[in-house]
Amino acid sequence: MTLTDLFDDETIPLLRRLGERRRGDHTPVNEEARRQVLAALTESEKSTVEVLRAAELMGAALYQSPFLDTVAAAEIFSLSPGRTVALALREKGTDNPATPAPISVRDGRVTAVRRFVAFASEVDDLLVVGGNTAALVAVRQPGVRTSRQDDIGRGDLHTVEIQDAAAQVRDVTADYPGVLARARTRHAAYLAGSAKAAIRLTADHLKERKAFGQPLAKNTALAYRLAALYAEAEAVLALIGTEPSPATGAQAMLLAGAVARQSAEEAVHLHGAYGMTERSDAQVFYRRAAVDAQWYGTATDLRAELLTALGG
């Protein structure tokens, strides 16, 4: 199955709502459906370009998956075929993933607390990074406890408490900056894909919504606003086509986060009151952008990193 077959016009609206859970809803998600899509994504080895394209298509569908986390983990540890991994980088919500809080490691056993970990209850392993150390921790073992957190994006985030759990451990002093930079570029592709999809959703709506006897799509001011955002999303994709570095990774995340948020805001605004209802996908883009845009660092964090990288 090709990526375009997996993420086509019929499946994308279904994937967009897959796994969405409202506040207080702790019923299991459709894990089987998510596994099927994940299996299709991982059925063959993909080049860097193909992974970036997959990330863009996932963003268009707002598809939540451990696929990109698993790709990042595979750059540090050798993974068995079919194993899935979730990145566990934050001890607190305000933490910057570029400088994750230390973890306790003793005789190959790890103790740590990590919050806002996606798919922690579904994956096989957690990649816990702290200080200069990375640990690959199997989820289903004594000493690992996960509890789901509610979030505005209605995703699948968890708090993970690890107490003296067995793990593979290695020093990542030299490797982690590059791993993070590449993870950021993949996530930037995801955000650019979501921005372009929000713009297309809005453009289609404006063709149907009329004012003063004609479709709003004929309003050039609105068309120019959407075209400008689309161009910004394409610029992000052009940027991540270059060889990633800590500076370009941070820059890509900063720009992609901004265009994803702005595109989602325009989607809700131009859909009118309908855009804020549960029936509209505009509000889904808005919710997801609020979380996804700062997944690998807030705008403040990213600007500070760029300033340091540029010698400021």
Summary of the structure (lengths in Angstrom):
residues: 312
radius of gyration: 19.6
end to end distance: 47.6
largest distance: 73.4
contacts: 1046
relative contact order: 0.12
helix: 49%
strand: 18%
